[in-house]
Amino acid sequence: MAKVLYRFLEVADGSAEGNLKLAFSSEFPVLRTGDGTDHKRGEKYWEVLDHDPANADIKLLQNRGAFIDEHDFKSQIGVVESAEICADKVGRAEVSFCEDTHSKDRSVQLRTKKR
């Protein structure tokens, strides 16, 4: 049986309207499974993102980048209003949601998720 993994989002602004502030990256190691592109298919490896300014280019995010749902590039639910790499080596952003029904539903889900 597969192990169930949980991800949590801490919401800085608990309101149901307006922009949402969130963390989008960190240097915390994450166990990944290769897809045959950079690692052999099925091979386990640890991914650690480098947040050094020479290696982390977030210009596209800072120019109203796409805010996507669950890493699915076909499911844009909003735009990035601002983004930065903070001193604690965490990528943080402020996002706004699109006006379509799916985006509004995800907005409510993300804002009301409890630990």
Buried (B, 14 or more C-beta within 10 A) or exposed (E): EEEEEEEEEEBEEEEEEEBBBBBBBBEEEEEEEEEEEEBEEEEEEEEEBEBEEEEEEBEEBBEBBBBEBEEEEEBBBBBBBEBEBEEEBBBBBBBBBBEEEEBBEBBEEBBEEEE
